[in-house]
Amino acid sequence: MVSIVRTAVIIWIVIVAGCAPTPTPPSPREPVQELPEHADFRAAERAFEDGRYDEALELYNKFLEESERNLFAEMALFKIAKIHRYAGRNDDAMAALEKLKRDFPESVLVPDATLEVLDILYESGRYEAVIAQGRAFTETTDPNLDRMPFFLLIGDAYERLGAHMDAARFYYRAWNTATAPQRETAWPKLEASAGQLDVEQIQQLISELKDRKVMGLLLYRLGMAFIMNENYDDAYDVLEMLVKRFPEHPDHQDAADMILSLVESSRFTPFTVGCLLPLSGPYAVFGQRALNGIELALNRVGEVAAGIPFTIVVKDSRSDAGVTAAAIEQLDRQKVGTILGPMSAAQAAGRYAQARGIPIVVFTQREDVPDIGSYVFRNFITPQMQVQSLVTFAVEKLGASRFAILYPEEKYGWRYMNLFWDQVVSHGGTVNAVEAYDPEGTDFAEPIKKMTGLFYEVPKDLTPQSFPKPLPMTLTLMADRYPQNPIASVDPVERICGIPLDRDALDDLGRRTAAREDRWDPIVDFDAVFIPDAPKKAGLVIPQLAYYDIRDVYLLGTNLWNSKTLLEMSGEYMKNTVIADAFFTESFSETVQAFVAEFQAAFDRMPGIIEALAYDSAMMVFSAMRRTATDNRRELKQALLQMDSYPGVTGPTRFRPNGEVEKALQMLRIERGRFVQAEPTPAPEPDASGSETSSPQP
């Protein structure tokens, strides 16, 4: 997506270039001398003019054998090369031309001989040689050299190699140094090469070339390239500049018609919103939840803005890319202003909506979806958003600086591991342990022992040089304040994995401290451990951490941990747990409390994060429509981008220039066996991930 700043710079270049003068072409070379009074040479010339090339060749060679080195010998060599070329003997022609250049370096025929050499190289497909030798020759300082045919041939060679950018540069140089008749040859080639360039290449040429006629050509090509890239906003701006500043341009009317077409295709029925959700198929339950959130928003905005007839047009995506494409086409015909959804097939939906210039707000974690185009937005909690909030809170609020990562060895775990590690480094922390585990396994002894130095034997001559740093007093208080559940007396490894607690089993597991058979002796050189996995799997991992005496550390997880299943499996081992989530039904926020109450009254159930995100997305779109009162999708898209941080039920929310959501997540901890808000919802600041309150208190 091309930035507004770059487009503005191009427009400024156009304004400055409009008055740039065209350089004066070089003067022609001096005429050659009259023919000598030499019978063989005159006879050779007559034979050449009559097309009797074999006879001419014999006479030219006889002349060279009998005459001294002079201008007419140069002419004879040049004509000999021509005859060989007519006969298809390019090697012989090349030999004659090289002899001319070697024996008569100051000859006025050297440029013509060089051009013939380049032409022979071009015909034989040696395009790199044409470029190298041609560029070297045209860099001479001779002001009288007619460089136009050289530039033209070099451009042809670049074009053959597919280097359209360099070809355009040399076609421009050919056109810029040509006489009026010659320009008719160079201009079509320049037009053709410019038509092969992409957006960035055309922008680069605009910054280099200042001629008014060429500038008009490049602006038109740039506008067309933007349209091909489905970047309709920049296409509109560039074509509008062309129409205003280049009325003489031959494509002026075509550009004006294209602008009208862009404006007309961008119109929609005011206050009409499309909803594209999976209402049937495997994800129907999630689509219905999102639709309930949107319906509640419609009901709310109708009350707030009495008299404004907001309308939603609902389509079923069926989680199918083909069905999604057809639904977007239907929504386009029904003139919706924007589309909410889908959840699955979001990438396909983004491409189809971008192609039609319809703003679309998708609910997906898939990477790079907003980068599809300028009309694609995302409002969903992403892995990047979660790890940024977690690390920021851990470092700034909990005082943690050393981290460990214990992750499932699969795509999901790899992604979170890399994102978390990058965030730790960017916050000045260190990652002291990283271990992966089998996502299908239930016994995590090996990665846990590797993480804490229990897996490998320690040489007898080595002794510990450091000890784990004590955790803050608040952790000790949190760990001791509440009585343990009786089930905690049963070892978690035995309870979950069925490993018996007899002496042989303990020895097999590698218990090291003989004097304390009930404890492990791990090296815990980290303040917090991040475990990016689903509740059922995390519920197996966390008790085993405790079994290996990894207790006094923070446990960091994803929003998936906000689950009753996890609390039931291992809640007694999770007192130091912190997670980040976008929605919490028991939030301190009055806005959230009101939303939860209204939703429960309307649908007789509690809302979740999907309902909340869909509700906020709809409210943001309704707000932008009401504020702008526009019927133009482009203007509506700009209104969404320029919206101040919206105080949604999922936290302060805004869109970045590329359409990616920027949301302040809520930090949750565990108290009395349930998740509670660790601090009030953060203030709406860019890239916010925490607030000004202190760390969790017991």
C-alpha positions in Angstrom: 0.0 0.0 0.0 1.5 3.3 -1.1 1.7 6.0 1.6 0.1 9.3 1.3 3.5 11.0 1.8 5.0 9.3 -1.2 2.0 10.2 -3.4 2.4 13.8 -2.2 6.1 13.8 -3.1 5.2 12.5 -6.6 2.7 15.3 -7.1 5.2 17.9 -6.0 7.7 16.4 -8.6 5.0 16.7 -11.3 4.5 20.4 -10.4 8.2 21.2 -10.6 8.7 19.2 -13.7 6.0 20.9 -15.6 8.2 23.8 -16.6 11.4 21.8 -17.2 13.0 22.6 -20.6 13.8 20.0 -23.2 17.6 19.6 -23.9 18.8 20.6 -27.4 19.9 17.6 -29.5 23.6 17.6 -30.7 24.5 19.1 -34.0 25.2 16.7 -37.0 28.7 15.6 -37.9 30.7 17.3 -40.6 30.1 16.0 -44.2 32.7 13.5 -45.5 35.2 14.4 -48.2 34.6 14.0 -51.9 35.5 10.7 -53.5 39.2 10.4 -54.5 40.4 10.2 -58.1 41.0 6.4 -57.8 39.5 4.1 -60.4 39.1 1.1 -58.2 37.4 3.0 -55.4 35.1 4.8 -57.8 34.3 1.5 -59.5 33.7 -0.2 -56.1 31.3 2.6 -55.1 29.3 2.3 -58.3 29.1 -1.5 -57.9 27.9 -1.1 -54.3 25.2 1.4 -55.3 24.0 -0.9 -58.1 23.8 -3.9 -55.7 26.7 -5.8 -57.3 28.2 -6.6 -53.9 30.7 -9.4 -54.9 32.2 -7.1 -57.5 32.3 -4.2 -55.1 33.9 -6.3 -52.4 36.7 -7.4 -54.8 37.3 -3.7 -55.9 37.3 -2.4 -52.3 39.9 -5.0 -51.3 42.0 -4.2 -54.3 41.8 -0.5 -53.4 43.0 -1.3 -49.8 45.9 -3.3 -51.1 47.1 -0.6 -53.3 46.3 2.6 -51.4 47.8 4.3 -48.4 45.9 4.6 -45.1 43.5 7.5 -45.4 39.9 8.5 -45.0 38.9 6.6 -48.1 40.5 3.4 -46.7 38.2 3.8 -43.7 35.2 4.1 -46.0 36.3 1.0 -47.9 36.5 -1.0 -44.7 33.1 0.2 -43.6 31.6 -0.8 -47.0 33.3 -4.2 -46.9 31.6 -4.8 -43.5 28.3 -3.8 -44.9 28.7 -6.2 -47.8 29.6 -9.1 -45.4 26.5 -8.3 -43.3 24.2 -8.3 -46.4 25.6 -11.8 -47.2 25.1 -13.0 -43.6 28.8 -13.2 -42.9 28.7 -11.4 -39.5 32.1 -12.7 -38.4 33.8 -11.2 -41.5 31.8 -8.0 -41.0 32.9 -7.8 -37.4 36.5 -8.3 -38.4 36.4 -5.4 -40.9 34.7 -3.1 -38.3 37.2 -3.9 -35.6 40.0 -3.3 -38.0 38.5 0.1 -38.9 38.2 1.0 -35.2 41.7 -0.3 -34.4 43.6 1.3 -37.4 41.6 4.6 -37.5 40.6 5.4 -33.9 40.1 9.1 -34.7 37.9 8.4 -37.8 34.5 10.0 -38.1 33.3 6.5 -39.0 34.1 5.0 -35.6 30.6 5.8 -34.2 28.9 4.1 -37.2 31.3 1.2 -37.0 30.6 0.8 -33.3 26.9 0.9 -33.9 27.2 -1.8 -36.5 29.2 -3.9 -34.1 26.4 -3.5 -31.4 23.8 -4.4 -34.0 25.6 -7.6 -34.9 25.9 -8.5 -31.2 22.2 -7.8 -30.8 21.3 -10.0 -33.7 23.3 -12.8 -32.2 21.5 -12.5 -28.9 24.5 -11.2 -26.9 22.4 -8.5 -25.1 24.7 -8.1 -22.2 27.6 -7.3 -24.5 25.4 -4.7 -26.3 24.7 -3.1 -23.0 28.3 -3.1 -21.7 30.0 -1.9 -24.9 27.2 0.5 -25.8 27.2 2.2 -22.4 31.0 2.4 -22.4 31.1 4.1 -25.8 28.3 6.6 -25.1 30.1 7.8 -21.9 32.7 9.5 -24.1 32.9 13.3 -23.8 32.5 14.0 -27.6 29.7 16.6 -27.7 29.0 15.9 -31.3 28.3 12.2 -30.9 24.8 11.3 -31.9 23.9 9.1 -29.0 20.3 8.5 -29.9 20.7 5.3 -31.9 23.0 3.9 -29.2 20.5 4.6 -26.4 17.8 3.1 -28.5 19.7 -0.1 -29.1 20.8 -0.4 -25.5 17.1 0.0 -24.5 16.2 -2.8 -26.9 18.8 -5.0 -25.3 17.5 -4.3 -21.8 14.0 -5.0 -23.0 15.1 -8.4 -24.4 16.5 -9.2 -21.0 13.2 -8.3 -19.3 14.8 -5.3 -17.5 11.9 -2.9 -18.4 13.0 -0.3 -15.9 16.5 0.1 -17.5 14.9 -0.1 -20.9 12.6 2.8 -20.1 15.5 4.9 -18.9 17.5 4.4 -22.1 14.4 4.9 -24.3 13.9 8.2 -22.5 17.5 9.2 -23.1 17.1 8.3 -26.8 14.0 10.3 -27.1 15.5 13.2 -25.1 18.6 13.5 -27.3 16.8 12.8 -30.6 15.9 15.2 -33.4 12.3 15.8 -34.1 12.0 13.0 -36.8 13.9 10.6 -34.6 11.6 11.1 -31.7 8.8 9.4 -33.6 10.9 6.2 -33.4 11.8 6.5 -29.7 8.4 7.5 -28.2 6.5 4.2 -28.9 9.3 2.2 -27.4 9.2 4.4 -24.3 5.4 4.0 -24.0 5.6 0.2 -24.4 8.3 -0.2 -21.7 6.5 2.1 -19.3 3.5 -0.1 -19.7 5.5 -3.0 -18.3 6.6 -1.3 -15.1 5.1 -1.8 -11.6 4.1 0.9 -9.2 7.4 1.3 -7.4 9.3 1.4 -10.7 7.1 4.1 -12.2 7.4 6.1 -9.0 11.2 5.8 -9.2 11.1 7.1 -12.8 8.9 10.0 -11.9 11.5 11.0 -9.4 14.3 10.8 -12.1 12.7 12.2 -15.2 11.5 15.8 -15.5 10.2 16.3 -19.0 6.6 17.3 -19.0 5.4 15.0 -21.8 7.1 12.0 -20.2 5.7 13.0 -16.8 2.2 12.9 -18.2 2.8 9.4 -19.7 4.2 8.1 -16.3 1.3 9.6 -14.3 -1.2 7.8 -16.5 0.7 4.5 -16.3 1.0 4.9 -12.5 -2.8 5.4 -12.2 -3.4 2.3 -14.3 -0.9 0.3 -12.2 -2.7 1.4 -9.0 -6.0 0.2 -10.4 -4.4 -3.1 -11.4 -3.1 -3.4 -7.8 -6.6 -2.6 -6.5 -5.3 0.5 -4.8 -8.2 2.7 -5.9 -7.4 5.6 -3.5 -4.0 6.3 -4.9 -5.3 5.7 -8.5 -7.9 8.4 -7.9 -5.3 10.9 -6.6 -2.8 10.3 -9.4 -5.4 10.4 -12.2 -7.0 13.5 -10.7 -3.5 15.2 -10.8 -3.1 14.1 -14.5 -6.5 15.6 -15.5 -5.9 18.9 -13.7 -2.3 19.6 -14.7 -2.0 17.8 -18.1 -5.0 18.8 -20.2 -3.0 18.3 -23.4 -2.3 14.6 -22.5 -3.7 12.2 -25.2 -5.2 10.0 -22.4 -6.8 13.0 -20.6 -10.4 12.0 -21.4 -9.7 8.4 -20.5 -8.3 9.4 -17.1 -11.3 11.6 -16.5 -13.7 8.8 -17.3 -11.8 6.5 -15.0 -12.1 8.9 -12.2 -15.9 9.1 -12.7 -16.0 5.3 -12.7 -14.0 5.1 -9.5 -16.3 7.5 -7.8 -19.5 5.8 -9.0 -18.3 2.3 -8.0 -17.5 3.6 -4.5 -21.1 4.8 -3.8 -23.3 2.9 -1.4 -26.7 3.1 0.2 -26.2 5.3 3.3 -26.2 3.5 6.7 -26.2 0.0 5.1 -23.8 -2.6 6.5 -23.1 -6.1 5.2 -22.5 -9.1 7.5 -20.7 -12.1 6.1 -20.5 -14.9 8.6 -20.4 -18.7 8.7 -24.0 -19.4 9.6 -23.9 -23.0 8.4 -21.2 -25.6 8.3 -18.5 -26.5 10.8 -18.1 -22.9 12.2 -21.8 -22.0 12.4 -21.8 -21.7 16.2 -19.1 -19.0 16.0 -20.9 -17.2 13.2 -24.1 -17.1 15.2 -22.2 -15.7 18.2 -20.7 -12.9 16.1 -24.1 -12.2 14.5 -25.6 -11.8 18.0 -23.0 -9.2 18.9 -23.8 -7.3 15.7 -27.5 -7.5 16.3 -27.0 -6.0 19.8 -25.0 -3.2 18.4 -27.7 -2.5 15.8 -30.2 -2.3 18.6 -28.0 -0.1 20.7 -27.1 2.4 17.9 -30.8 2.6 16.9 -31.6 3.9 20.4 -28.6 6.3 20.5 -29.3 7.7 17.0 -33.0 7.8 16.8 -34.4 8.4 13.3 -31.3 7.1 11.5 -32.3 3.9 9.6 -29.2 1.6 10.0 -29.6 -1.6 8.1 -27.6 -4.8 8.0 -27.6 -7.3 5.1 -26.7 -10.8 6.3 -25.0 -13.4 4.1 -23.8 -16.9 4.9 -20.2 -17.6 4.0 -20.5 -21.3 4.8 -16.7 -21.1 5.5 -16.1 -21.6 1.7 -14.0 -19.3 -0.4 -16.2 -19.6 -3.5 -19.4 -18.9 -1.6 -17.6 -16.0 0.1 -16.7 -14.5 -3.3 -20.3 -14.8 -4.5 -21.7 -13.3 -1.3 -19.3 -10.3 -1.6 -20.5 -9.7 -5.2 -24.1 -9.8 -4.0 -23.3 -7.3 -1.2 -21.6 -5.1 -3.7 -24.7 -5.1 -5.9 -26.8 -4.3 -2.8 -24.6 -1.3 -2.2 -23.5 -1.9 1.4 -21.0 0.6 2.8 -18.8 -2.0 4.5 -18.7 -5.6 5.4 -18.4 -7.2 8.9 -16.7 -10.6 8.8 -16.0 -13.3 7.8 -14.2 -15.4 10.4 -13.0 -18.2 8.1 -12.0 -17.7 4.4 -10.9 -14.2 5.6 -8.0 -13.9 3.1 -10.2 -14.7 0.1 -12.8 -12.3 1.5 -10.2 -9.6 1.9 -9.0 -10.0 -1.7 -12.6 -9.9 -3.1 -13.6 -6.9 -1.1 -10.3 -5.0 -2.0 -11.0 -5.7 -5.7 -14.3 -3.9 -5.3 -13.2 -1.1 -3.0 -15.5 -2.2 -0.1 -14.1 -1.7 3.4 -14.2 -5.0 5.2 -13.5 -5.8 8.9 -12.5 -9.4 9.3 -12.4 -11.5 12.5 -9.3 -13.7 12.1 -5.8 -14.2 13.5 -4.4 -15.1 10.1 -1.1 -13.3 9.4 -0.8 -10.5 6.9 -4.6 -10.2 6.2 -4.6 -6.3 6.6 -1.7 -6.1 4.1 -4.0 -7.4 1.4 -5.0 -3.9 0.6 -6.1 -0.5 1.9 -9.7 -1.6 2.3 -9.0 -4.6 4.5 -9.3 -4.1 8.3 -8.9 -6.6 11.2 -10.5 -6.5 14.6 -9.4 -9.6 16.5 -7.0 -10.6 19.2 -3.7 -11.6 17.6 -0.6 -13.6 18.9 1.5 -10.5 18.4 -0.9 -8.4 20.5 -0.9 -11.0 23.3 2.8 -11.5 23.7 3.4 -7.8 23.5 1.0 -7.2 26.4 2.3 -10.2 28.4 5.9 -9.2 28.2 5.2 -5.5 28.8 3.2 -6.3 31.9 5.8 -8.9 33.1 8.7 -6.5 32.7 7.1 -3.2 33.8 4.6 -4.4 36.4 6.1 -7.6 37.8 9.7 -6.7 37.5 10.6 -9.9 35.6 13.7 -9.8 33.3 14.5 -13.5 32.9 12.2 -15.8 31.0 11.7 -19.4 29.9 9.6 -20.7 27.1 8.0 -24.2 27.1 6.1 -24.7 23.9 4.4 -27.4 21.8 6.6 -28.4 18.8 4.1 -27.5 16.1 3.3 -24.4 14.0 1.2 -22.8 16.7 3.9 -23.2 19.3 6.7 -22.1 17.0 4.9 -18.9 16.1 4.2 -17.9 19.7 7.8 -18.9 20.8 9.4 -16.7 18.2 7.0 -13.7 18.9 7.6 -14.0 22.7 11.3 -14.2 22.4 11.4 -11.2 20.1 9.3 -9.2 22.6 11.6 -10.2 25.5 14.7 -9.0 23.6 13.0 -5.7 22.6 12.1 -5.1 26.3 15.7 -5.6 27.4 15.1 -9.0 29.0 16.8 -12.4 28.4 15.4 -15.8 27.5 17.4 -18.3 29.6 15.6 -21.5 28.7 13.6 -22.7 25.6 12.3 -26.2 25.4 9.7 -27.9 23.1 7.5 -30.8 23.9 5.5 -33.4 22.0 2.0 -31.8 21.4 0.5 -35.3 21.6 2.3 -36.3 24.8 1.3 -36.4 28.4 4.6 -36.7 30.2 6.7 -33.6 30.0 9.5 -34.6 32.4 12.3 -34.5 29.7 11.8 -30.9 28.5 11.1 -29.6 32.1 14.3 -31.3 33.4 16.3 -29.9 30.4 14.9 -26.5 31.2 16.1 -26.6 34.8 19.4 -28.5 34.5 18.0 -31.8 35.8 18.4 -33.8 32.7 22.2 -34.0 32.3 24.7 -35.2 34.9 26.7 -32.5 36.5 30.5 -33.1 36.8 31.6 -33.8 40.4 34.2 -31.0 40.4 31.5 -28.3 39.6 29.5 -26.6 42.3 26.6 -24.2 41.9 27.8 -20.6 41.6 24.4 -18.9 41.8 21.0 -19.4 43.2 17.5 -18.4 42.0 16.5 -14.8 42.7 13.7 -14.6 45.3 10.4 -13.6 43.9 8.5 -10.5 45.2 6.8 -10.7 48.5 3.4 -10.6 46.8 4.0 -14.0 45.2 4.8 -15.6 48.6 1.7 -14.1 50.0 -0.4 -15.2 47.1 1.0 -18.7 47.3 0.3 -19.1 51.1 -2.9 -17.1 51.6 -5.4 -19.7 50.5 -5.5 -23.4 51.7 -4.5 -26.1 49.2 -7.2 -28.3 47.8 -7.1 -31.8 49.2 -6.5 -33.1 45.8 -3.1 -31.4 45.8 -1.9 -34.1 48.2 -2.0 -36.5 45.3 1.1 -36.0 43.2 0.0 -34.5 39.8 2.2 -36.8 37.8 0.6 -39.8 39.3 -2.9 -38.3 39.0 -2.6 -37.3 35.4 0.0 -39.6 33.9 -0.5 -42.7 36.1 3.2 -42.9 37.2 3.4 -44.7 40.5 5.3 -43.1 43.4 7.5 -46.1 44.4 11.3 -45.7 44.9 12.2 -47.3 41.6 10.0 -45.0 39.6 11.4 -41.9 41.4 15.0 -43.1 40.6 14.0 -43.6 37.0 12.7 -40.0 36.9 16.1 -38.8 38.0 15.5 -37.4 41.5 18.9 -36.1 42.5 18.8 -35.0 46.2 19.1 -38.2 48.2 18.6 -36.4 51.5 15.3 -34.9 50.4 13.4 -37.5 48.4 10.2 -35.3 48.4 11.9 -32.4 46.6 13.8 -31.8 43.4 16.8 -29.6 43.1 16.2 -27.6 39.9 18.2 -24.6 38.6 15.5 -22.0 38.1 17.2 -19.1 36.5 14.1 -17.4 35.2 11.3 -15.3 36.7 8.5 -16.4 34.4 7.7 -19.2 32.0 5.6 -18.8 28.9 3.5 -21.8 27.9 1.5 -21.1 24.6 -1.0 -24.0 24.5 -4.6 -24.9 24.8 -6.3 -25.4 28.3 -6.3 -29.2 28.3 -2.6 -29.4 27.4 -1.6 -26.6 29.7 -3.5 -28.3 32.4 -1.2 -31.3 32.1 2.0 -29.3 31.9 1.5 -26.9 34.8 1.2 -29.6 37.6 4.3 -31.3 36.3 6.2 -28.0 36.7 5.2 -28.0 40.3 6.2 -31.6 40.7 9.7 -30.7 39.6 9.8 -27.8 42.2 9.3 -25.1 39.6 6.9 -23.2 41.8 7.9 -19.6 42.6 7.7 -18.2 39.0 5.1 -16.5 37.1 3.1 -18.6 34.6 2.3 -16.7 31.4 -0.3 -18.0 29.0 -2.5 -17.0 26.0 -6.1 -16.0 26.2 -7.0 -19.6 25.7 -6.2 -20.1 29.4 -9.3 -18.1 30.3 -11.1 -21.4 30.7 -12.9 -23.3 33.5 -11.3 -26.5 32.1 -7.8 -25.3 32.9 -8.8 -24.1 36.4 -10.4 -27.4 37.2 -7.4 -29.4 36.0 -4.6 -27.4 37.7 -6.0 -24.3 39.4 -4.1 -25.1 42.6 -0.8 -24.7 40.9 -1.7 -21.4 39.1 -1.6 -18.8 41.7 1.1 -16.8 39.9 -0.6 -17.0 36.5 -1.0 -13.9 34.3 -2.7 -13.9 30.9 -3.8 -11.2 28.4 -7.3 -11.2 26.9 -9.4 -8.7 25.0 -12.7 -9.3 26.9 -13.5 -10.1 30.5 -17.1 -10.4 31.6 -16.3 -9.4 35.2 -14.4 -6.3 34.2 -14.3 -3.2 36.3 -15.5 -1.2 33.3 -19.1 0.1 33.5 -19.3 -0.2 29.7 -18.5 -3.9 29.9 -20.9 -4.5 32.7 -23.7 -2.8 30.7 -22.9 -4.8 27.6 -22.9 -8.1 29.5 -26.3 -7.3 31.1 -27.9 -6.2 27.8 -26.6 -9.3 26.0 -27.7 -11.7 28.7 -31.2 -10.1 28.7 -31.4 -10.3 24.9 -30.0 -13.8 24.3 -30.3 -15.5 27.7 -26.6 -16.4 27.9 -23.3 -14.8 28.7 -21.3 -13.2 25.8 -17.8 -14.2 25.0 -14.9 -12.6 23.1 -16.4 -13.3 19.7 -19.6 -11.5 20.6 -17.7 -8.7 22.1 -15.3 -8.1 19.1 -18.2 -8.3 16.6 -20.2 -5.8 18.8 -17.3 -3.4 18.9 -16.6 -3.7 15.2 -20.2 -2.9 14.4 -20.3 0.0 16.8 -17.2 1.5 15.2 -18.6 1.2 11.7 -22.0 2.7 12.8 -20.2 5.5 14.5 -18.1 6.3 11.4 -21.2 6.3 9.2 -23.1 8.5 11.5 -20.3 11.0 11.9 -19.5 11.3 8.2 -23.0 10.8 6.7 -21.3 9.8 3.5 -22.4 7.6 0.6 -18.8 7.1 -0.5 -16.8 4.0 0.5 -13.5 5.7 0.2 -14.6 8.4 2.6 -16.0 5.8 5.0 -12.7 3.9 4.9 -10.8 7.1 5.7 -13.2 7.8 8.6 -12.4 4.4 10.1 -8.7 5.0 9.8 -8.9 8.4 11.3 -11.2 7.3 14.2 -9.8 8.1 17.6 -9.4 5.3 20.1 -12.9 3.8 20.4 -13.9 2.9 24.0 -15.1 -0.6 23.2 -16.0 -3.4 25.5 -12.8 -5.2 24.3 -10.8 -2.2 25.3 -9.7 1.0 23.6 -9.5 0.2 19.9 -8.2 2.0 16.8 -7.0 1.0 13.4 -3.4 1.5 12.2 -2.8 3.0 8.7 -2.5 -0.5 7.2 -5.9 -1.6 8.7 -4.4 -3.7 11.6 -6.2 -3.3 14.9 -4.4 -1.6 17.8 -6.1 -2.7 21.1 -5.2 -2.4 24.8 -5.7 -5.9 26.2 -6.8 -6.6 29.8 -4.4 -8.5 32.1 -5.9 -11.2 34.2 -4.7 -13.2 37.2 -6.1 -15.9 39.4 -7.6 -15.3 42.8 -9.6 -17.8 44.9 -9.7 -20.3 42.0 -11.0 -17.9 39.3 -9.7 -15.3 37.0 -9.9 -11.6 38.1 -8.8 -8.4 36.5 -5.2 -7.7 37.4 -5.6 -3.9 36.8 -8.1 -1.5 35.3 -8.4 -1.4 31.5 -5.4 0.5 30.1 -5.8 4.1 28.8 -6.1 4.4 25.0 -2.5 5.0 24.0 -0.7 3.8 20.9 0.7 0.3 21.4 -0.7 0.2 24.9 -0.4 -3.1 26.7 -0.6 -2.1 30.4 -1.9 0.6 32.7 -0.6 2.7 35.5 -1.7 0.5 38.4 0.6 -1.6 40.5 1.3 -5.3 40.2 -1.4 -7.8 41.4 -2.0 -7.8 45.1 -3.3 -10.7 47.1 
